[in-house]
Amino acid sequence: MGLSTVQEIERAIRALKPRELEELYSWLDESCPQPLDTRVQSDLTAGRLDKAIHRALDDENNGRVRPL
């Protein structure tokens, strides 16, 4: 399977099973090290975490979470 464009790579990633996706993340972490704080800050600044943050706050506000 030749992946020659970003779009083809994106489609291939979307087709991965959850375990395969975990393996990809692990490989990326090992192959492209970037401090976690830097990645999180970048994602926050770009708004990539907004949906997850709002969903978590909504879950908390509506009693759908348990204390650890």
Biopython code that builds the backbone (N, CA, C, O; Angstrom):
import numpy as np
from Bio.PDB.StructureBuilder import StructureBuilder

atoms = [
    (1, "MET", "N", (0.860, -1.173, 0.000)),
    (1, "MET", "CA", (0.000, 0.000, 0.000)),
    (1, "MET", "C", (0.900, 1.229, 0.000)),
    (1, "MET", "O", (1.648, 1.451, 0.953)),
    (2, "GLY", "N", (0.836, 2.008, -1.036)),
    (2, "GLY", "CA", (1.647, 3.206, -1.118)),
    (2, "GLY", "C", (0.886, 4.409, -0.589)),
    (2, "GLY", "O", (-0.210, 4.724, -1.053)),
    (3, "LEU", "N", (1.482, 5.071, 0.385)),
    (3, "LEU", "CA", (0.851, 6.266, 0.954)),
    (3, "LEU", "C", (1.694, 7.460, 0.543)),
    (3, "LEU", "O", (2.705, 7.772, 1.171)),
    (4, "SER", "N", (1.261, 8.120, -0.520)),
    (4, "SER", "CA", (2.091, 9.189, -1.065)),
    (4, "SER", "C", (1.575, 10.583, -0.760)),
    (4, "SER", "O", (2.260, 11.567, -1.039)),
    (5, "THR", "N", (0.390, 10.687, -0.195)),
    (5, "THR", "CA", (-0.118, 12.013, 0.133)),
    (5, "THR", "C", (-0.585, 12.035, 1.582)),
    (5, "THR", "O", (-0.867, 10.991, 2.170)),
    (6, "VAL", "N", (-0.659, 13.202, 2.136)),
    (6, "VAL", "CA", (-1.131, 13.351, 3.511)),
    (6, "VAL", "C", (-2.563, 12.822, 3.618)),
    (6, "VAL", "O", (-2.909, 12.187, 4.614)),
    (7, "GLN", "N", (-3.388, 13.072, 2.621)),
    (7, "GLN", "CA", (-4.772, 12.606, 2.655)),
    (7, "GLN", "C", (-4.834, 11.080, 2.711)),
    (7, "GLN", "O", (-5.665, 10.523, 3.428)),
    (8, "GLU", "N", (-3.969, 10.404, 1.968)),
    (8, "GLU", "CA", (-3.951, 8.939, 1.996)),
    (8, "GLU", "C", (-3.514, 8.432, 3.372)),
    (8, "GLU", "O", (-4.054, 7.448, 3.880)),
    (9, "ILE", "N", (-2.556, 9.096, 3.956)),
    (9, "ILE", "CA", (-2.088, 8.715, 5.285)),
    (9, "ILE", "C", (-3.190, 8.942, 6.309)),
    (9, "ILE", "O", (-3.417, 8.099, 7.177)),
    (10, "GLU", "N", (-3.873, 10.074, 6.213)),
    (10, "GLU", "CA", (-4.981, 10.359, 7.132)),
    (10, "GLU", "C", (-6.070, 9.296, 7.021)),
    (10, "GLU", "O", (-6.588, 8.834, 8.038)),
    (11, "ARG", "N", (-6.422, 8.902, 5.795)),
    (11, "ARG", "CA", (-7.444, 7.866, 5.601)),
    (11, "ARG", "C", (-6.986, 6.545, 6.214)),
    (11, "ARG", "O", (-7.778, 5.841, 6.841)),
    (12, "ALA", "N", (-5.713, 6.211, 6.032)),
    (12, "ALA", "CA", (-5.184, 4.967, 6.580)),
    (12, "ALA", "C", (-5.214, 4.996, 8.109)),
    (12, "ALA", "O", (-5.532, 3.988, 8.741)),
    (13, "ILE", "N", (-4.889, 6.131, 8.698)),
    (13, "ILE", "CA", (-4.907, 6.246, 10.162)),
    (13, "ILE", "C", (-6.334, 6.113, 10.683)),
    (13, "ILE", "O", (-6.564, 5.442, 11.689)),
    (14, "ARG", "N", (-7.295, 6.746, 10.010)),
    (14, "ARG", "CA", (-8.696, 6.653, 10.445)),
    (14, "ARG", "C", (-9.204, 5.218, 10.378)),
    (14, "ARG", "O", (-10.134, 4.863, 11.103)),
    (15, "ALA", "N", (-8.613, 4.387, 9.523)),
    (15, "ALA", "CA", (-9.056, 3.000, 9.361)),
    (15, "ALA", "C", (-8.428, 2.055, 10.395)),
    (15, "ALA", "O", (-8.799, 0.883, 10.463)),
    (16, "LEU", "N", (-7.498, 2.549, 11.187)),
    (16, "LEU", "CA", (-6.830, 1.690, 12.171)),
    (16, "LEU", "C", (-7.783, 1.263, 13.276)),
    (16, "LEU", "O", (-8.688, 2.001, 13.666)),
    (17, "LYS", "N", (-7.558, 0.063, 13.763)),
    (17, "LYS", "CA", (-8.282, -0.427, 14.927)),
    (17, "LYS", "C", (-7.675, 0.230, 16.166)),
    (17, "LYS", "O", (-6.534, 0.690, 16.111)),
    (18, "PRO", "N", (-8.404, 0.285, 17.280)),
    (18, "PRO", "CA", (-7.884, 0.955, 18.486)),
    (18, "PRO", "C", (-6.494, 0.478, 18.905)),
    (18, "PRO", "O", (-5.642, 1.297, 19.249)),
    (19, "ARG", "N", (-6.256, -0.812, 18.881)),
    (19, "ARG", "CA", (-4.937, -1.335, 19.280)),
    (19, "ARG", "C", (-3.848, -0.864, 18.308)),
    (19, "ARG", "O", (-2.745, -0.514, 18.727)),
    (20, "GLU", "N", (-4.162, -0.859, 17.023)),
    (20, "GLU", "CA", (-3.204, -0.392, 16.022)),
    (20, "GLU", "C", (-2.902, 1.092, 16.214)),
    (20, "GLU", "O", (-1.767, 1.533, 16.037)),
    (21, "LEU", "N", (-3.927, 1.852, 16.577)),
    (21, "LEU", "CA", (-3.741, 3.274, 16.828)),
    (21, "LEU", "C", (-2.824, 3.493, 18.034)),
    (21, "LEU", "O", (-1.968, 4.377, 18.012)),
    (22, "GLU", "N", (-3.005, 2.689, 19.081)),
    (22, "GLU", "CA", (-2.122, 2.772, 20.249)),
    (22, "GLU", "C", (-0.682, 2.481, 19.846)),
    (22, "GLU", "O", (0.241, 3.156, 20.300)),
    (23, "GLU", "N", (-0.491, 1.479, 18.996)),
    (23, "GLU", "CA", (0.851, 1.137, 18.523)),
    (23, "GLU", "C", (1.458, 2.295, 17.734)),
    (23, "GLU", "O", (2.644, 2.597, 17.871)),
    (24, "LEU", "N", (0.641, 2.936, 16.912)),
    (24, "LEU", "CA", (1.116, 4.092, 16.144)),
    (24, "LEU", "C", (1.540, 5.217, 17.073)),
    (24, "LEU", "O", (2.598, 5.816, 16.882)),
    (25, "TYR", "N", (0.713, 5.511, 18.090)),
    (25, "TYR", "CA", (1.063, 6.559, 19.047)),
    (25, "TYR", "C", (2.375, 6.242, 19.747)),
    (25, "TYR", "O", (3.218, 7.122, 19.920)),
    (26, "SER", "N", (2.550, 4.997, 20.148)),
    (26, "SER", "CA", (3.795, 4.601, 20.817)),
    (26, "SER", "C", (4.988, 4.798, 19.893)),
    (26, "SER", "O", (6.027, 5.316, 20.300)),
    (27, "TRP", "N", (4.822, 4.375, 18.643)),
    (27, "TRP", "CA", (5.913, 4.523, 17.686)),
    (27, "TRP", "C", (6.237, 6.003, 17.460)),
    (27, "TRP", "O", (7.407, 6.383, 17.408)),
    (28, "LEU", "N", (5.209, 6.829, 17.327)),
    (28, "LEU", "CA", (5.436, 8.261, 17.133)),
    (28, "LEU", "C", (6.144, 8.873, 18.332)),
    (28, "LEU", "O", (7.049, 9.692, 18.172)),
    (29, "ASP", "N", (5.728, 8.475, 19.547)),
    (29, "ASP", "CA", (6.385, 8.998, 20.744)),
    (29, "ASP", "C", (7.858, 8.643, 20.770)),
    (29, "ASP", "O", (8.687, 9.454, 21.182)),
    (30, "GLU", "N", (8.192, 7.429, 20.330)),
    (30, "GLU", "CA", (9.587, 6.996, 20.319)),
    (30, "GLU", "C", (10.367, 7.627, 19.167)),
    (30, "GLU", "O", (11.543, 7.962, 19.315)),
    (31, "SER", "N", (9.714, 7.786, 18.032)),
    (31, "SER", "CA", (10.401, 8.251, 16.826)),
    (31, "SER", "C", (10.473, 9.765, 16.715)),
    (31, "SER", "O", (11.391, 10.299, 16.092)),
    (32, "CYS", "N", (9.535, 10.442, 17.298)),
    (32, "CYS", "CA", (9.452, 11.895, 17.183)),
    (32, "CYS", "C", (9.288, 12.498, 18.569)),
    (32, "CYS", "O", (8.259, 13.109, 18.862)),
    (33, "PRO", "N", (10.285, 12.334, 19.418)),
    (33, "PRO", "CA", (10.099, 12.819, 20.789)),
    (33, "PRO", "C", (9.867, 14.324, 20.843)),
    (33, "PRO", "O", (10.570, 15.109, 20.206)),
    (34, "GLN", "N", (8.892, 14.686, 21.599)),
    (34, "GLN", "CA", (8.566, 16.091, 21.848)),
    (34, "GLN", "C", (8.032, 16.115, 23.275)),
    (34, "GLN", "O", (7.159, 15.315, 23.610)),
    (35, "PRO", "N", (8.517, 16.987, 24.101)),
    (35, "PRO", "CA", (8.039, 17.006, 25.482)),
    (35, "PRO", "C", (6.523, 17.087, 25.553)),
    (35, "PRO", "O", (5.893, 17.849, 24.819)),
    (36, "LEU", "N", (5.948, 16.292, 26.446)),
    (36, "LEU", "CA", (4.503, 16.250, 26.589)),
    (36, "LEU", "C", (3.920, 17.625, 26.877)),
    (36, "LEU", "O", (2.884, 17.986, 26.318)),
    (37, "ASP", "N", (4.567, 18.394, 27.738)),
    (37, "ASP", "CA", (4.065, 19.730, 28.054)),
    (37, "ASP", "C", (3.971, 20.599, 26.805)),
    (37, "ASP", "O", (3.020, 21.364, 26.647)),
    (38, "THR", "N", (4.947, 20.482, 25.925)),
    (38, "THR", "CA", (4.949, 21.268, 24.697)),
    (38, "THR", "C", (3.790, 20.852, 23.801)),
    (38, "THR", "O", (3.122, 21.700, 23.209)),
    (39, "ARG", "N", (3.552, 19.541, 23.701)),
    (39, "ARG", "CA", (2.452, 19.057, 22.866)),
    (39, "ARG", "C", (1.113, 19.502, 23.427)),
    (39, "ARG", "O", (0.248, 19.967, 22.684)),
    (40, "VAL", "N", (0.938, 19.362, 24.731)),
    (40, "VAL", "CA", (-0.329, 19.753, 25.342)),
    (40, "VAL", "C", (-0.566, 21.250, 25.164)),
    (40, "VAL", "O", (-1.669, 21.667, 24.811)),
    (41, "GLN", "N", (0.447, 22.045, 25.402)),
    (41, "GLN", "CA", (0.303, 23.493, 25.238)),
    (41, "GLN", "C", (-0.049, 23.849, 23.800)),
    (41, "GLN", "O", (-0.897, 24.708, 23.556)),
    (42, "SER", "N", (0.598, 23.193, 22.860)),
    (42, "SER", "CA", (0.309, 23.428, 21.448)),
    (42, "SER", "C", (-1.136, 23.049, 21.117)),
    (42, "SER", "O", (-1.830, 23.784, 20.414)),
    (43, "ASP", "N", (-1.585, 21.899, 21.627)),
    (43, "ASP", "CA", (-2.956, 21.467, 21.384)),
    (43, "ASP", "C", (-3.962, 22.416, 22.026)),
    (43, "ASP", "O", (-4.994, 22.723, 21.431)),
    (44, "LEU", "N", (-3.665, 22.880, 23.238)),
    (44, "LEU", "CA", (-4.554, 23.842, 23.903)),
    (44, "LEU", "C", (-4.660, 25.135, 23.107)),
    (44, "LEU", "O", (-5.757, 25.646, 22.879)),
    (45, "THR", "N", (-3.522, 25.656, 22.689)),
    (45, "THR", "CA", (-3.482, 26.908, 21.939)),
    (45, "THR", "C", (-4.253, 26.789, 20.625)),
    (45, "THR", "O", (-4.941, 27.723, 20.212)),
    (46, "ALA", "N", (-4.130, 25.631, 19.975)),
    (46, "ALA", "CA", (-4.795, 25.421, 18.690)),
    (46, "ALA", "C", (-6.273, 25.069, 18.846)),
    (46, "ALA", "O", (-7.002, 25.002, 17.857)),
    (47, "GLY", "N", (-6.716, 24.845, 20.082)),
    (47, "GLY", "CA", (-8.118, 24.518, 20.305)),
    (47, "GLY", "C", (-8.465, 23.056, 20.082)),
    (47, "GLY", "O", (-9.640, 22.692, 20.057)),
    (48, "ARG", "N", (-7.436, 22.206, 19.918)),
    (48, "ARG", "CA", (-7.701, 20.793, 19.648)),
    (48, "ARG", "C", (-8.252, 20.041, 20.852)),
    (48, "ARG", "O", (-8.770, 18.936, 20.694)),
    (49, "LEU", "N", (-8.154, 20.606, 22.042)),
    (49, "LEU", "CA", (-8.662, 19.940, 23.242)),
    (49, "LEU", "C", (-9.992, 20.529, 23.722)),
    (49, "LEU", "O", (-10.570, 20.046, 24.695)),
    (50, "ASP", "N", (-10.468, 21.559, 23.049)),
    (50, "ASP", "CA", (-11.685, 22.250, 23.490)),
    (50, "ASP", "C", (-12.874, 21.307, 23.627)),
    (50, "ASP", "O", (-13.572, 21.342, 24.641)),
    (51, "LYS", "N", (-13.115, 20.469, 22.631)),
    (51, "LYS", "CA", (-14.263, 19.576, 22.651)),
    (51, "LYS", "C", (-14.160, 18.606, 23.831)),
    (51, "LYS", "O", (-15.139, 18.388, 24.545)),
    (52, "ALA", "N", (-12.979, 18.028, 24.033)),
    (52, "ALA", "CA", (-12.799, 17.080, 25.135)),
    (52, "ALA", "C", (-12.956, 17.767, 26.483)),
    (52, "ALA", "O", (-13.542, 17.198, 27.403)),
    (53, "ILE", "N", (-12.443, 18.975, 26.608)),
    (53, "ILE", "CA", (-12.563, 19.727, 27.861)),
    (53, "ILE", "C", (-14.021, 20.032, 28.160)),
    (53, "ILE", "O", (-14.479, 19.838, 29.286)),
    (54, "HIS", "N", (-14.751, 20.505, 27.164)),
    (54, "HIS", "CA", (-16.169, 20.830, 27.367)),
    (54, "HIS", "C", (-16.985, 19.578, 27.704)),
    (54, "HIS", "O", (-17.887, 19.625, 28.540)),
    (55, "ARG", "N", (-16.662, 18.464, 27.049)),
    (55, "ARG", "CA", (-17.374, 17.214, 27.338)),
    (55, "ARG", "C", (-17.096, 16.766, 28.776)),
    (55, "ARG", "O", (-18.012, 16.334, 29.476)),
    (56, "ALA", "N", (-15.840, 16.866, 29.220)),
    (56, "ALA", "CA", (-15.486, 16.472, 30.592)),
    (56, "ALA", "C", (-16.183, 17.372, 31.612)),
    (56, "ALA", "O", (-16.697, 16.885, 32.619)),
    (57, "LEU", "N", (-16.201, 18.674, 31.358)),
    (57, "LEU", "CA", (-16.880, 19.592, 32.273)),
    (57, "LEU", "C", (-18.381, 19.324, 32.318)),
    (57, "LEU", "O", (-18.998, 19.387, 33.382)),
    (58, "ASP", "N", (-18.961, 19.027, 31.163)),
    (58, "ASP", "CA", (-20.378, 18.701, 31.106)),
    (58, "ASP", "C", (-20.666, 17.419, 31.893)),
    (58, "ASP", "O", (-21.651, 17.347, 32.627)),
    (59, "ASP", "N", (-19.806, 16.413, 31.739)),
    (59, "ASP", "CA", (-19.968, 15.173, 32.498)),
    (59, "ASP", "C", (-19.903, 15.442, 33.998)),
    (59, "ASP", "O", (-20.699, 14.904, 34.767)),
    (60, "GLU", "N", (-18.956, 16.272, 34.405)),
    (60, "GLU", "CA", (-18.828, 16.595, 35.828)),
    (60, "GLU", "C", (-20.064, 17.349, 36.331)),
    (60, "GLU", "O", (-20.609, 17.023, 37.385)),
    (61, "ASN", "N", (-20.494, 18.342, 35.583)),
    (61, "ASN", "CA", (-21.640, 19.144, 35.985)),
    (61, "ASN", "C", (-22.936, 18.346, 36.044)),
    (61, "ASN", "O", (-23.857, 18.708, 36.777)),
    (62, "ASN", "N", (-23.012, 17.270, 35.282)),
    (62, "ASN", "CA", (-24.233, 16.465, 35.238)),
    (62, "ASN", "C", (-24.095, 15.142, 36.003)),
    (62, "ASN", "O", (-24.882, 14.217, 35.802)),
    (63, "GLY", "N", (-23.096, 15.064, 36.874)),
    (63, "GLY", "CA", (-22.960, 13.910, 37.756)),
    (63, "GLY", "C", (-22.572, 12.610, 37.078)),
    (63, "GLY", "O", (-22.888, 11.532, 37.582)),
    (64, "ARG", "N", (-21.899, 12.695, 35.955)),
    (64, "ARG", "CA", (-21.511, 11.470, 35.244)),
    (64, "ARG", "C", (-20.054, 11.075, 35.526)),
    (64, "ARG", "O", (-19.451, 10.345, 34.739)),
    (65, "VAL", "N", (-19.493, 11.545, 36.628)),
    (65, "VAL", "CA", (-18.125, 11.175, 37.010)),
    (65, "VAL", "C", (-18.118, 10.690, 38.452)),
    (65, "VAL", "O", (-19.007, 11.011, 39.241)),
    (66, "ARG", "N", (-17.091, 9.910, 38.776)),
    (66, "ARG", "CA", (-16.908, 9.432, 40.138)),
    (66, "ARG", "C", (-15.538, 9.900, 40.626)),
    (66, "ARG", "O", (-14.597, 9.983, 39.837)),
    (67, "PRO", "N", (-15.419, 10.203, 41.905)),
    (67, "PRO", "CA", (-14.101, 10.552, 42.442)),
    (67, "PRO", "C", (-13.152, 9.366, 42.306)),
    (67, "PRO", "O", (-13.574, 8.212, 42.375)),
    (68, "LEU", "N", (-11.890, 9.654, 42.114)),
    (68, "LEU", "CA", (-10.894, 8.570, 42.021)),
    (68, "LEU", "C", (-10.627, 7.975, 43.375)),
    (68, "LEU", "O", (-9.820, 7.053, 43.495)),
]
sb = StructureBuilder()
sb.init_structure("model")
sb.init_model(0)
sb.init_chain("A")
sb.init_seg("    ")
for serial, (resi, resn, name, xyz) in enumerate(atoms, 1):
    if name == "N":
        sb.init_residue(resn, " ", resi, " ")
    sb.init_atom(name, np.array(xyz, "f"), 0.0, 1.0, " ", f" {name:<3s}", serial, name[0])
structure = sb.get_structure()
